[in-house]
Amino acid sequence: MSWKPEIEELRRREELARQMGGAEKVARQHQFGKLTVRERIERLADPATFHEIGMLAGRGEYDEDGTLREFRPSNFVFGTAAIDGRPVVVSGDDFTVRGGSADASIPGKRVKAEGLALELELPHVRLVDGMGGGGSVKTIETAGRTYIPEVRSWEIVVGHLAVAPSVSLALGSVAGIGAARVATSHYSLIVRGSAQMMIAGPALVEFAGGGVVAKEDLGHARIHTTNGAIDDAVDTEEEAFARARRFLSYLPTSVNELPARATPTDDPGRRDEHLASIVPRDPRKTYKMREVLGSVAFVPMLGGTA
């Protein structure tokens, strides 16, 4: 007896998972100038290196004969991949399913992704585009109450910071634990215009009696690149992926390795006369530390955050 029918059914379910929230939700994601989670991973990682884990996790509906009729995949995608030939763990929220909200048991895949990065001692790149759990408006409407999120395995997120590079990209409306995941990184980045970071979204703020507030007012890029919650800001997702790859290129894969060495090109006799005047005599005036670092170290900087 052949296993071909089972294999074909498996492939059919994988195809259903690739459809994410459906054509209408995907089109809406594009309408707002955002890529889907699978498009993001495709652009971030080296070609054909992403190995997805838990692709078939989700909720299915079956007929009386046990045949799968409908399938809604989990709104979190993760796996291993390569960036510039080096192994990494990549994870991302799928905003086309439940708006990236991670209520109830949905965070299970996220916990697995964090644990895998720690266990394998690999860099973790998070593509954050959702709430991350903690009581969506939909849950409140259904249950008639909210709840205190468990924040399961947060010690793994923190522990990974001492083991391997951690990068988080805010690529959409990031709120709640999603915002915490962005801030708990070695390098965090936000896309101007299409991404915001906040404690709670406008709907929850209004539901709690805080009035009508726009997402941009709650968490525009200029707010968090000024207060220090986010390190960097760019104008497009493509720039965000390029910055992430560049940041990782400066660091070893884990604390158990040495960083890659490059052939020095800086002239040992080089002098930058600008350094003699960059610090103002007036102590009330400021100066740009990035210019000092760039001049002394002679390395290309990641760019400004204004």
C-alpha positions as a printed NumPy array, in Angstrom:
array([[  0.   ,   0.   ,   0.   ],
       [  1.272,   3.432,  -0.94 ],
       [  1.25 ,   6.508,   1.326],
       [  0.6  ,   8.716,  -1.688],
       [ -2.969,   9.725,  -0.645],
       [ -1.735,  10.869,   2.763],
       [  1.166,  12.773,   1.213],
       [ -1.177,  14.484,  -1.245],
       [ -3.487,  15.451,   1.624],
       [ -0.515,  16.842,   3.515],
       [  0.475,  18.965,   0.502],
       [ -3.117,  20.189,   0.186],
       [ -3.126,  21.328,   3.785],
       [  0.215,  23.051,   3.347],
       [ -1.24 ,  24.967,   0.422],
       [ -4.179,  26.008,   2.583],
       [ -1.731,  27.3  ,   5.198],
       [  0.11 ,  29.352,   2.57 ],
       [ -3.142,  31.179,   1.801],
       [ -2.957,  32.692,   5.31 ],
       [ -6.121,  34.711,   6.021],
       [ -7.382,  34.438,   2.456],
       [ -7.125,  36.548,  -0.69 ],
       [ -9.242,  39.391,   0.708],
       [ -7.147,  39.766,   3.876],
       [ -3.9  ,  39.52 ,   1.913],
       [ -5.114,  42.237,  -0.48 ],
       [ -5.967,  44.425,   2.504],
       [ -2.459,  43.943,   3.895],
       [ -1.013,  45.09 ,   0.57 ],
       [ -3.477,  47.99 ,   0.423],
       [ -1.895,  49.422,   3.553],
       [  1.565,  49.15 ,   1.998],
       [  2.597,  46.109,   4.033],
       [  3.933,  42.737,   2.969],
       [  2.552,  39.466,   4.289],
       [  4.621,  37.48 ,   6.762],
       [  5.64 ,  34.964,   4.102],
       [  6.692,  37.714,   1.693],
       [  8.746,  39.284,   4.471],
       [ 10.584,  36.067,   5.259],
       [ 11.234,  35.523,   1.553],
       [ 12.863,  38.952,   1.249],
       [ 14.822,  38.748,   4.501],
       [ 16.358,  35.27 ,   4.225],
       [ 18.679,  33.815,   1.627],
       [ 16.737,  32.216,  -1.257],
       [ 15.308,  28.741,  -0.601],
       [ 16.789,  28.495,   2.92 ],
       [ 13.68 ,  28.935,   5.058],
       [ 12.591,  25.692,   6.727],
       [  9.217,  26.24 ,   8.36 ],
       [  8.229,  24.528,  11.588],
       [  4.621,  23.917,  12.603],
       [  3.139,  24.97 ,   9.287],
       [ -0.042,  22.961,   9.816],
       [ -0.814,  24.328,  13.268],
       [ -4.235,  25.931,  13.173],
       [ -7.943,  25.281,  13.378],
       [ -9.754,  22.949,  11.017],
       [-13.399,  22.183,  10.335],
       [-14.387,  18.671,   9.246],
       [-17.484,  17.116,   7.748],
       [-19.229,  14.007,   9.091],
       [-16.791,  11.759,   7.222],
       [-13.781,  13.41 ,   8.816],
       [-12.758,  15.241,   5.631],
       [-11.18 ,  18.646,   6.175],
       [-13.472,  21.372,   4.813],
       [-11.849,  24.587,   6.052],
       [ -8.544,  25.435,   7.653],
       [ -7.455,  28.619,   9.384],
       [ -3.718,  28.535,  10.066],
       [ -2.054,  29.91 ,  13.147],
       [ -1.192,  33.575,  12.773],
       [  2.472,  32.988,  13.595],
       [  5.097,  31.617,  11.21 ],
       [  8.588,  30.538,  12.235],
       [ 11.495,  28.344,  11.283],
       [ 15.186,  28.272,  10.524],
       [ 16.825,  30.063,   7.608],
       [ 20.107,  31.55 ,   6.471],
       [ 21.068,  35.221,   6.214],
       [ 24.244,  35.841,   4.264],
       [ 24.98 ,  32.137,   4.587],
       [ 24.683,  32.058,   8.389],
       [ 21.946,  30.156,  10.265],
       [ 19.222,  32.099,  12.082],
       [ 15.75 ,  31.611,  13.523],
       [ 13.109,  33.783,  11.846],
       [  9.621,  34.334,  13.223],
       [  6.771,  36.61 ,  12.259],
       [  3.172,  37.538,  12.998],
       [  0.543,  36.968,  10.316],
       [ -1.698,  40.034,  10.49 ],
       [ -4.094,  38.532,   7.933],
       [ -5.344,  36.079,  10.596],
       [ -6.967,  37.658,  13.668],
       [ -4.908,  40.813,  13.165],
       [ -1.864,  39.104,  14.64 ],
       [ -3.579,  38.83 ,  18.03 ],
       [ -2.251,  35.958,  20.143],
       [ -5.063,  35.16 ,  22.532],
       [ -5.744,  31.847,  24.285],
       [ -3.376,  29.038,  23.158],
       [ -2.091,  30.804,  20.022],
       [  1.232,  31.892,  21.661],
       [  2.407,  28.263,  21.694],
       [  4.297,  28.628,  18.418],
       [  5.88 ,  31.847,  19.581],
       [  7.165,  30.164,  22.74 ],
       [  8.575,  27.365,  20.575],
       [ 10.375,  29.843,  18.326],
       [ 11.972,  31.644,  21.264],
       [ 13.024,  28.353,  22.819],
       [ 14.503,  27.074,  19.566],
       [ 16.68 ,  30.179,  19.156],
       [ 17.969,  29.762,  22.696],
       [ 18.512,  26.004,  22.433],
       [ 20.376,  26.216,  19.113],
       [ 22.185,  29.413,  20.176],
       [ 21.186,  31.173,  16.96 ],
       [ 20.31 ,  34.788,  16.18 ],
       [ 16.569,  35.441,  16.258],
       [ 14.93 ,  37.899,  13.863],
       [ 11.356,  38.784,  14.854],
       [  8.99 ,  40.287,  12.283],
       [  6.416,  41.819,  14.597],
       [  3.013,  42.863,  13.271],
       [  0.332,  42.412,  15.91 ],
       [ -0.644,  42.455,  19.561],
       [  1.199,  39.396,  20.781],
       [ -1.484,  38.462,  23.334],
       [ -3.14 ,  40.052,  26.291],
       [ -6.814,  40.532,  25.556],
       [ -8.035,  41.698,  22.177],
       [-11.299,  43.589,  21.799],
       [-12.765,  40.489,  20.133],
       [-11.936,  38.401,  23.188],
       [-13.421,  40.998,  25.521],
       [-16.622,  41.128,  23.475],
       [-16.901,  37.341,  23.432],
       [-16.049,  36.649,  27.076],
       [-17.434,  39.858,  28.544],
       [-14.169,  40.506,  30.357],
       [-10.445,  40.817,  29.81 ],
       [ -7.651,  38.906,  31.536],
       [ -4.061,  39.282,  32.669],
       [ -1.772,  37.628,  30.08 ],
       [  0.534,  34.891,  31.255],
       [  3.575,  36.172,  29.343],
       [  4.669,  32.563,  29.133],
       [  8.384,  31.826,  28.871],
       [  9.461,  35.464,  28.965],
       [ 12.571,  34.266,  30.785],
       [ 13.539,  32.544,  27.508],
       [ 13.289,  35.849,  25.612],
       [ 15.486,  37.559,  28.197],
       [ 17.892,  34.622,  28.45 ],
       [ 18.459,  34.613,  24.703],
       [ 19.878,  38.146,  24.933],
       [ 22.918,  36.706,  26.721],
       [ 23.448,  33.976,  24.123],
       [ 22.93 ,  35.256,  20.563],
       [ 21.95 ,  38.398,  18.627],
       [ 18.3  ,  39.396,  18.804],
       [ 16.662,  41.653,  16.207],
       [ 13.046,  42.862,  16.182],
       [ 11.386,  44.745,  13.338],
       [  8.125,  46.604,  14.025],
       [  6.356,  46.249,  10.687],
       [  2.75 ,  47.097,  11.524],
       [  0.484,  48.02 ,  14.407],
       [  2.451,  46.569,  17.307],
       [  0.793,  46.557,  20.731],
       [  0.924,  44.855,  24.114],
       [  3.358,  41.964,  24.38 ],
       [  4.242,  42.543,  20.719],
       [  5.678,  45.906,  21.762],
       [  7.58 ,  44.255,  24.609],
       [  9.139,  41.805,  22.156],
       [ 10.344,  44.683,  19.994],
       [ 11.905,  46.512,  22.932],
       [ 13.556,  43.345,  24.307],
       [ 16.134,  43.084,  21.532],
       [ 19.703,  44.05 ,  20.827],
       [ 18.53 ,  45.98 ,  17.768],
       [ 14.99 ,  47.207,  17.15 ],
       [ 13.617,  49.011,  14.141],
       [ 10.308,  50.541,  13.013],
       [  8.954,  51.428,   9.562],
       [  7.669,  54.988,   9.381],
       [  4.12 ,  55.464,   8.178],
       [  3.026,  51.823,   8.138],
       [  4.074,  50.796,  11.66 ],
       [  3.271,  51.989,  15.148],
       [  4.114,  50.699,  18.625],
       [  1.815,  51.14 ,  21.623],
       [  0.683,  49.605,  24.888],
       [ -2.836,  49.064,  23.495],
       [ -4.5  ,  49.82 ,  20.166],
       [ -7.147,  52.503,  19.511],
       [-10.067,  50.077,  19.823],
       [ -8.985,  48.926,  23.283],
       [ -8.248,  52.505,  24.369],
       [-11.742,  53.572,  23.299],
       [-13.307,  50.504,  24.92 ],
       [-11.58 ,  51.407,  28.199],
       [-12.977,  54.951,  28.053],
       [ -9.872,  56.7  ,  26.779],
       [-11.655,  58.267,  23.811],
       [-10.917,  58.07 ,  20.119],
       [ -7.17 ,  58.161,  19.453],
       [ -5.355,  57.466,  16.176],
       [ -2.632,  54.807,  16.005],
       [ -0.086,  57.394,  14.901],
       [ -0.792,  59.456,  18.026],
       [ -0.313,  56.404,  20.229],
       [  2.929,  55.141,  18.76 ],
       [  4.442,  56.941,  15.762],
       [  8.06 ,  56.154,  14.895],
       [  9.201,  59.608,  15.99 ],
       [  7.921,  58.913,  19.507],
       [  9.884,  55.748,  20.101],
       [ 13.091,  56.695,  18.314],
       [ 13.153,  59.737,  20.596],
       [ 12.329,  58.046,  23.886],
       [ 14.77 ,  55.176,  23.258],
       [ 12.25 ,  52.337,  23.008],
       [ 13.307,  51.68 ,  19.384],
       [ 16.802,  52.044,  17.988],
       [ 16.189,  52.876,  14.35 ],
       [ 13.582,  53.903,  11.772],
       [ 13.337,  53.475,   8.01 ],
       [ 10.824,  54.335,   5.305],
       [ 10.25 ,  50.89 ,   3.748],
       [ 10.205,  47.249,   4.758],
       [ 12.971,  46.502,   2.256],
       [ 15.193,  48.975,   4.117],
       [ 14.276,  47.272,   7.372],
       [ 15.411,  43.874,   6.081],
       [ 18.656,  45.383,   4.772],
       [ 19.373,  46.996,   8.154],
       [ 18.705,  43.722,   9.966],
       [ 21.093,  41.821,   7.696],
       [ 23.707,  44.532,   8.121],
       [ 23.417,  44.54 ,  11.907],
       [ 23.855,  40.766,  12.064],
       [ 26.922,  40.986,   9.822],
       [ 28.753,  42.843,  12.605],
       [ 28.204,  40.103,  15.185],
       [ 29.106,  36.443,  15.699],
       [ 26.378,  33.817,  15.568],
       [ 26.559,  33.351,  19.34 ],
       [ 28.697,  34.156,  22.367],
       [ 30.662,  30.973,  21.673],
       [ 32.088,  32.35 ,  18.43 ],
       [ 34.273,  35.238,  17.428],
       [ 32.919,  37.824,  14.998],
       [ 34.055,  37.606,  11.397],
       [ 37.187,  39.59 ,  10.578],
       [ 37.438,  41.864,   7.596],
       [ 40.489,  43.151,   5.787],
       [ 41.231,  46.623,   7.216],
       [ 41.049,  49.478,   4.734],
       [ 41.532,  52.409,   7.088],
       [ 44.839,  54.281,   6.794],
       [ 46.619,  54.098,  10.194],
       [ 47.782,  57.669,   9.618],
       [ 44.308,  59.04 ,   8.913],
       [ 43.287,  62.149,  10.854],
       [ 39.829,  63.688,  10.921],
       [ 40.209,  67.38 ,  11.716],
       [ 36.46 ,  67.605,  12.286],
       [ 36.927,  65.839,  15.617],
       [ 38.792,  68.848,  17.009],
       [ 35.682,  71.006,  16.763],
       [ 32.758,  68.607,  16.903],
       [ 32.325,  68.982,  20.688],
       [ 30.988,  72.544,  21.257],
       [ 32.56 ,  74.775,  23.889],
       [ 29.109,  75.727,  25.1  ],
       [ 28.049,  72.839,  27.425],
       [ 24.386,  73.641,  26.711],
       [ 24.769,  72.688,  23.065],
       [ 24.59 ,  69.126,  21.763],
       [ 26.602,  67.217,  19.193],
       [ 26.049,  64.049,  17.178],
       [ 27.743,  61.065,  18.805],
       [ 27.139,  58.925,  15.714],
       [ 29.462,  61.213,  13.75 ],
       [ 32.155,  60.77 ,  16.399],
       [ 31.837,  56.976,  16.345],
       [ 31.827,  56.891,  12.556],
       [ 34.939,  59.017,  12.354],
       [ 36.936,  57.218,  15.04 ],
       [ 36.013,  53.675,  14.054],
       [ 35.76 ,  54.415,  10.321],
       [ 32.771,  52.088,   9.875],
       [ 29.58 ,  52.667,   7.889],
       [ 26.863,  53.656,  10.334],
       [ 23.415,  52.082,  10.383],
       [ 21.827,  55.473,   9.784],
       [ 19.923,  58.103,  11.712],
       [ 16.708,  57.615,  13.606],
       [ 15.131,  61.03 ,  13.229]])
